[in-house]
């Protein structure tokens, strides 16, 4: 499974390509009401954001209840940036951008508690092309967003993709590594499998606008999203979800990712 997109059990079948994305304010049992951190620093200005909330009961709602009043800093070497709280629980630094090869630290202080994380921004792999192709899925001709890029040889690379349909983010995620494809030309399809109620809403049709973000992430962030699909959504032998692997240290779950990002948009033929 490590060389392919994440597998997930949907409708009783094992399907390649995607896993339903949980909101980062995860509904998990046994989490002792921890903080939830979703921190991102990109190589573009305007891409720095840290969201802070609290976990909820497994049967609770998925509304974002931001934690206000935190001190949030991102640092590298001797340079430190204090983020501003723009709305309750959302902290940003619009002028801050990262540099590939640099390791960044996150420091969150809430009510005397300190939460930390580290992430190294990877080398940026160019996003070569975005297409929408027809594929026969279970007897139905389906339009699938397809990404192409050249994986660099001689280094480990980890990727995450995010897809938007007519400006609306599709609540699925796609991650992959290059364990068996190092140095290859990659063409990968972003299959959408989710709640049956979302099938029509997420179906790509002629004339639709499809946008895809391609992100280079580090190994720890890859493990977070990989483990999210394999444990936080409930393993096959467990009825109780478990917390995903996290690079967050302290009384919190979630992730901090220093990542590159490139975006392409196409009109569905």
C-alpha positions in Angstrom: 0.0 0.0 0.0 2.9 2.4 0.5 3.4 3.0 -3.2 -0.2 3.8 -4.0 -2.8 6.3 -3.1 -4.6 5.5 0.2 -7.0 2.6 0.2 -10.3 2.9 2.1 -13.3 0.6 2.6 -16.3 2.3 1.0 -19.6 0.6 0.4 -18.2 -2.8 1.3 -15.5 -2.6 -1.4 -11.8 -1.8 -1.3 -11.2 1.1 -3.7 -7.9 2.8 -4.8 -7.5 6.5 -4.6 -8.9 8.3 -1.7 -10.2 8.3 1.9 -12.9 10.4 3.4 -11.3 13.4 5.0 -12.2 14.1 8.6 -12.3 17.7 9.7 -9.2 18.5 11.7 -11.4 19.0 14.8 -11.5 15.2 14.9 -14.3 13.4 16.8 -12.3 10.8 18.7 -13.0 8.7 21.8 -10.5 8.6 24.6 -8.7 11.8 23.7 -9.1 13.6 27.1 -10.3 16.8 25.4 -7.0 17.6 23.7 -6.3 20.6 21.6 -6.3 20.1 17.9 -3.7 21.9 15.8 -3.9 22.3 12.0 -0.7 24.3 11.1 0.5 25.1 7.6 3.4 27.1 6.2 3.8 27.3 2.4 6.4 28.7 0.1 3.9 31.4 -1.0 2.9 34.5 0.9 -0.6 34.2 2.3 -0.2 30.4 2.9 0.6 30.6 6.6 -2.3 29.5 8.9 -2.6 27.8 12.3 -6.1 26.6 13.4 -6.7 25.7 17.0 -9.7 23.9 18.4 -10.6 21.1 20.8 -11.5 17.5 20.3 -15.1 16.4 20.8 -17.0 13.3 21.5 -17.2 10.8 18.7 -20.9 11.5 18.2 -20.6 15.3 18.4 -21.0 17.8 15.5 -18.1 18.8 13.2 -18.5 22.5 13.7 -15.2 24.3 14.1 -15.0 25.8 17.6 -11.8 27.8 17.6 -9.7 28.4 20.7 -9.1 32.1 21.1 -6.3 33.9 23.0 -3.4 31.6 22.2 0.2 32.8 21.4 1.3 31.2 18.1 4.8 31.5 16.8 6.7 30.0 13.8 10.4 30.1 14.0 13.5 29.1 12.0 17.0 29.6 13.4 16.9 33.0 15.2 13.9 34.3 13.2 10.6 34.2 14.9 7.2 35.4 13.6 4.2 35.9 15.9 0.9 35.1 14.2 -2.1 37.3 14.6 -5.6 35.9 15.5 -7.9 36.8 12.6 -11.0 35.0 13.8 -11.5 32.9 16.9 -9.0 30.0 16.8 -7.5 31.0 13.4 -4.0 32.5 13.4 -2.2 33.9 10.3 0.9 35.6 9.1 0.1 36.9 5.6 3.7 38.0 4.8 5.4 34.9 6.0 6.6 32.3 3.4 9.0 29.3 3.7 12.0 28.2 1.8 12.7 24.6 0.7 15.3 22.8 2.7 14.6 24.8 5.8 13.3 23.4 9.1 10.5 25.4 10.8 9.3 25.1 14.4 5.8 25.8 15.7 5.3 27.0 19.3 1.7 27.4 20.7 1.1 28.6 24.2 -2.4 28.3 25.7 -3.2 28.9 29.4 0.4 28.2 30.3 0.6 25.0 28.2 3.2 24.7 25.4 2.6 22.7 22.3 5.4 22.3 19.7 6.1 20.8 16.3 8.8 20.7 13.7 8.6 20.4 9.9 11.2 20.6 7.1 10.0 22.2 3.9 10.8 19.7 1.0 12.2 20.5 -2.4 9.5 21.6 -4.7 8.6 19.1 -7.4 7.0 20.9 -10.4 3.3 20.2 -11.1 3.6 19.3 -14.8 -0.1 19.0 -15.9 -3.7 18.6 -14.8 -6.2 16.8 -17.1 -9.7 15.4 -16.7 -10.0 11.9 -18.3 -12.9 9.5 -18.8 -12.7 6.1 -17.1 -15.0 3.2 -17.0 -15.8 2.7 -13.2 -18.1 -0.2 -12.5 -19.8 0.2 -15.9 -20.2 4.0 -15.7 -18.1 6.4 -17.7 -16.7 8.8 -15.1 -14.6 11.9 -15.4 -11.5 11.8 -13.2 -9.0 14.6 -12.5 -5.5 13.4 -13.4 -2.2 14.9 -12.3 1.2 14.5 -13.9 4.7 15.3 -12.6 8.3 14.1 -12.7 9.5 12.5 -9.5 13.1 13.4 -8.7 15.6 10.5 -8.6 17.8 9.8 -5.6 15.6 11.3 -2.9 12.4 10.4 -1.0 9.4 12.5 -1.8 5.9 12.7 -0.3 2.9 14.3 -2.0 -0.5 15.5 -1.0 -3.2 16.7 -3.4 -6.3 18.8 -2.7 -9.2 19.1 -5.2 -11.8 21.8 -5.7 -14.9 21.6 -7.9 -16.3 25.0 -9.0 -14.5 26.6 -6.2 -15.7 24.2 -3.5 -13.2 22.0 -1.7 -13.9 18.3 -2.1 -13.7 16.6 1.4 -11.4 13.9 0.3 -7.6 13.7 0.4 -4.9 12.0 -1.6 -1.3 11.3 -0.5 1.4 9.1 -2.0 5.1 8.5 -1.7 7.7 7.4 -4.3 9.0 4.2 -2.7 8.6 2.2 -5.9 8.4 5.1 -8.4 11.6 7.1 -7.5 12.7 9.1 -10.5 9.7 8.1 -12.7 7.3 10.2 -14.7 4.0 10.0 -12.6 0.5 10.1 -13.9 -2.0 9.7 -11.0 -5.8 9.9 -10.9 -7.6 11.6 -8.1 -10.6 9.2 -7.6 -13.4 10.6 -5.5 -15.2 8.1 -3.3 -17.2 9.4 -0.4 -20.6 9.5 1.2 -23.3 8.3 -1.2 -25.1 11.6 -0.5 -22.2 13.5 -2.1 -22.0 11.5 -5.3 -24.0 13.9 -7.5 -22.4 17.0 -5.8 -18.9 15.7 -6.4 -19.4 14.3 -9.9 -17.3 16.1 -12.5 -19.3 17.3 -15.5 -18.5 19.0 -18.8 -18.0 22.8 -18.2 -17.1 22.4 -14.5 -14.0 24.1 -13.2 -11.6 21.7 -11.5 -8.6 23.0 -9.4 -5.9 20.9 -7.8 -3.3 21.9 -5.3 -0.1 19.8 -5.4 1.8 19.9 -2.2 5.3 18.5 -1.3 5.1 17.4 2.3 7.7 15.8 4.7 7.6 12.2 5.9 6.0 13.0 9.2 3.1 14.8 7.6 2.7 12.0 5.1 2.5 9.5 8.0 -0.2 11.7 9.7 -2.5 11.6 6.7 -1.7 8.0 6.0 -2.5 6.9 9.6 -5.6 9.2 9.6 -7.2 6.9 7.0 -6.0 3.7 8.7 -6.7 4.4 12.3 -8.6 7.7 12.9 -11.4 6.4 10.7 -11.4 3.1 12.5 -9.3 0.0 11.6 -11.0 -3.1 10.3 -10.5 -4.9 13.6 -11.4 -1.9 15.8 -14.8 -0.2 16.4 -13.1 2.7 18.3 -11.1 5.2 16.3 -7.6 5.9 17.4 -5.5 9.1 17.1 -3.4 9.4 14.0 0.3 9.7 14.1 1.2 13.3 14.7 4.3 15.5 14.8 2.7 17.6 17.5 4.3 17.5 20.9 2.2 18.3 24.0 -1.5 18.0 24.9 -2.7 18.1 21.3 -3.2 16.2 18.2 -3.1 17.3 14.5 -0.1 18.4 12.4 2.2 21.1 11.4 3.4 21.1 7.8 6.0 23.3 6.1 5.1 22.5 2.5 5.4 23.7 -1.0 2.3 24.2 -3.1 1.5 24.6 -6.8 -2.0 25.0 -8.2 -3.5 24.2 -11.6 -7.1 24.7 -13.0 -8.8 23.2 -16.0 -12.3 23.2 -17.5 -13.8 19.7 -17.7 -14.2 18.8 -21.4 
